[in-house]
């Protein structure tokens, strides 16, 4: 069965081995309505394969159907592009395609995030949204000030109502962000992986928590290149014959993970690690500062993967030629 899920309603399509639709229904996204629809299915729920996309509200639907005995499969939205690219895009068609691909064994599936990981992701993502909202307000104040007067020292704001109200919003957002920071710091203290990541140059408690929350389980990635692909910091590639061209990073996967890693790379300083600094300076000279920062973020993620896999903290390298008598 394929379920095309939306916020208020869903479309169900049950197909047999010949791809013939034997049950079709539009079901409201309420527990009682879903329970009533399950009763009407012409097949047993025990082990029934069901495909669903990870849209808004899918987790409670997935949990409810799993409890009723269904074999749930969550489609990977980045790999399952058949629906998005279809010229005949309807809820009925989408649900049927999900069911058919599941039946054929071609459905690309997403990792089903455990509840405790999902709670951490929600925590860090809500904090991130508050930080972005505060930044928008600061930028708005900056724009208003620039529009009204030349750029000068702006330690104090004019007594106008608009500036005072916007400034009060900044203070309110900051207060809420600090509450999130306290909760995150409390979790980081007791989390062994987060504490391991704190040894990485440029990674603080918030960054460590965001990386662990977004990655979830490091062991689900067979190597660091797969993890880097999930973070979207690998270059795009176009090949034709013997010609291979690399472009900008793909920017797929977790945006927050990618942003966190690049911000950690922005905080990197030469004294932190000699080898990483040599790597950065060489790329900066050849490719420019921003591309070098992105490459450094990729390198840091590779190091983090190795650290977590081997359960070892970051060990900085030093330029022994500058340490003199210490060696």
N, C-alpha and C positions, 0 to 999 in steps of 0.2 A: 504494500500500500504506500502511496505517496501523499503527503500532506503539504499543501501550499498554505503556509501560515501567515496571517496578518494580525494586527492588534485586536480587532473586534470579531473577526470571523476567519474560518479556514475552509479550504476545499479538499475533500478526501476522494481519492480514486483508488479502488482496489482492482487489480488486474490478475487474470489467471495466467497459466503457463503459455498460452497463445496470445498474450498481450491484449486480450479482450477485457473491457471494463465490465466487471460483474457487480460493482457497487459504486455509486457516486452520490455525494451529499455535501451540502454546504452546512457547516457546523459553527455555531457561535462559540467564541472563545471564553466559555464559562465552564467550570468543572461539571455542573449538572448536565449541561448540553452535551459535553464530550462523553460523559458516562452513558447518556441516553443513546448516543450514536454508536457507541461500542456494543451495546446490547443488540442493535439491529444488524451488525455485520454478519454475513452469511457463512463465516468461517470461524474457527476457534482462535481465540486471542493468544493462546499458549504458543509462543515461538513465532508469532506472525511477524515477518520482516516489515518494518515501517521506516520510510525515509522522510526526513524533515530538514529544512534549512535553519541555520542558527539566527533567526530573526528575533525581533523584540517579543519577549514572553515565551520563547521556546523552551526554557529550562523547566518551568513547572508543567508544561504539556508533556515534555519528554519524561519527566519523573512520574507523572500520572499514568502514562501508557506503559512505562516499564513496570510499575507496580501491578498493572493488570495482566502482565505476562508477555507483552509485545517485545520483539527483538528490535530495539531502536538503533537507527543509523543516522548520524548527523552529517549532512553534505558539506563539503568544503566550498564556500562561495567563491574563492579565488580560482579554484581549479574547475569548478563546475560552471562553465560559461555558456553552456548550451541554452539555458533558459534566458539569460540576459541578452544573448545575441540573436534570439529567435525573432523572426518577423511576424509570427503568429503568437504573440504573448498574451495569454489569458490565464486565469487561475486554474481552469480545467486542464488546459494544456500543460501548465507547469507541474501540476500534481501528477498527471499521467507520465510525464517525462521522468520525474523522480522515481516513480514506481518501476518503470521499464528499465532504467539504468541500474536500479538496485537488483532487479530480477536477473539482469544479464551479468552482474558482478562488475560493472564498470563505474559504479558510483564512487567518486573520490570523497573520502570522509575526513572530517575534522576531529581533532583531539577533543574528547569530552572532558571539559574542565571540572575537576572536583570542587565541591562546594566551598571548602576552605580557601582554595586558590581564587575562586570567583569573588569571594568576599574581600580578599586582599586587592584584587584588581579593581573592584568597585571603589574601595577606599582611596587608592592612589589616583584613580581617574577622576573622582569627584574633587579631590584636592587640586589636581591639575586644572580642572575647569574653573575653580575659584581663582587660581593664580592667573589664568588667562583673562578672566573677567576683570581682575584688579589691574592687569597691564593695560587692558582696553581703556579703563577709566583714566589711568595715568596718561596715556597717549592723548585722550580727549582733552584733559587739562592742558597738556603741553600745546596742543593745537590751538586752543582758545587763547592761551597766553601769547603765543606767537602772532596770532591774528590781531591782538589788541595792543601789543607793545613790543619794542625790540627785545632781542634775547639778552637778558641780564641774569644776575644771580636770582634764583627763584626759591630761596629758602622759606619765604613767606608768601602766601597767596593774597590777592586782593580781597577786600571784604565783601565782594559781590556774592549774591545768593548762590549763583550757579557753581562758583568755585568752592564755597563752603559745603554745599550739599554733596558735590562730587568727592571732596576730601573726606567727608564723613563716611561715604560709601567705601573708600579705600581703607579707612580704619576698621570698618565693620568686616570687610573681607579679610583683612589681616588678622583680626581676632579669630575668625573661623579657621583660617589656614593654620594658625598656631595650635588650635585644638586638634586638627588632623595631625600636625607634626608630633604632638605629645603622644597620640595613640600609635603612630608609626614607630616612634622611638622606643615605645614600650615593647612592641613586637620584635623590633630589630635586636634588642638586648638578649632575647631568649631564642633567636633563630640562628642556628649554626652557619647556614649558608650566607645569610646577611652579614654576620660577623666576619666571615671569610672574605667577603667582597670589600669590606671596609679597608683592607690592606692595599687595595688597588689605588694608584695615584688618581686623584680627581674624583673619587667615589666617596660620597658621604652617606649618612643614614638614609636620607630620602631617596637618593639614587640607587643605593643597594636594595632597598625595599622595592622600588619600582622595577628594577631588573629581575629580581626573584619572582615578583608577582606576575609580570608579563610573560616570562619564560615558563613559569610553572614548574615543570619537571625537566631538568636538564638531560636526564637519561633518555628522554623520548627522541632526542636528536642523535643520530649515529655518529656525527662528526661536527666539528665547528663550522664547516662550510654550510651545512644545513641550518644551523642556528643563525648564521649571518644572513642567510636567505630569508629566514623567518623575520629577522629584524629589518630587512629591506635595504641593507647597506652593501649589497654586492652589485657590480656594474652590469648593466644590460648588455646583451651580446647579440650580434647579427653575423651569421656565417654564410658564406657562399663559396663553394669550392674550397680552395686553399686560403681564401681571404677571411680573416676574423677581425671584426671591429667591435670595440667596447665603447659603451656610451655612459650616460649618467646612471646613478644608482636606481634600482628598480622601484624603491619606495613602496613595497608591498608589505603585508604582515602588520606587525604591531608598530604603530606610529609613535606611541609613547616610549617604547623600548628604544627605537631609533633615535628619538630626540634626547633621551636620557644619556645614551652613549656618546652622542655628538657633544652634548653639554659637558660631559666628563672630559672629553678630548679638548674642549675649549679651556678647561681649567688646568690642563697639564702644563707644567713648568719644567725647564731643562734640568734642574737639580733632582727631580723626582726619580729619573731613570736615564742612565747614559745611553743605552742601546735604543730605547724608544725615542730619545731626543735626536739621535743620529738618523734614525728612520724618518722622523718627522721633517727634519731640516733638509734631508736629501729630496724628499718629495715636494717640499715647499719650494725649493729652488727650481725643480723641473716642472711641477704641475700647478703651483700656486698655493696660497695659504689655506683656502677653504677646502680644496680637494685633499690637501694633506691632512686636515683635521678629520675629514670623513674616513680617510684611510687609517688614521690613528684610532678612530672609534672602532673600526673593523678589527684592528690589531688587538685593542683592549678586550673586545668580546671574545676573540680567539683565546686570549690569555685567561679570561674568566672561565671559559668552558673547560680548559685544562685544569685550572685551580679546583673547580667544583668536582670534576671527574676524579682527580687524584687526592682531593681533600687536603690541599696544601695552600698556605697563604702566598701572597705575592712576594717575591724576593727581588728587590731592585738591583740593577747592575750599576757599576760605578766605572768611571774613567780612571783606571789605576795609575795612569801617567800623571794625574793631578793630585793623587793622594800622598805622594812622597813617602815619608818614613813610616806611614801607617802599615805598610806591607814589607 
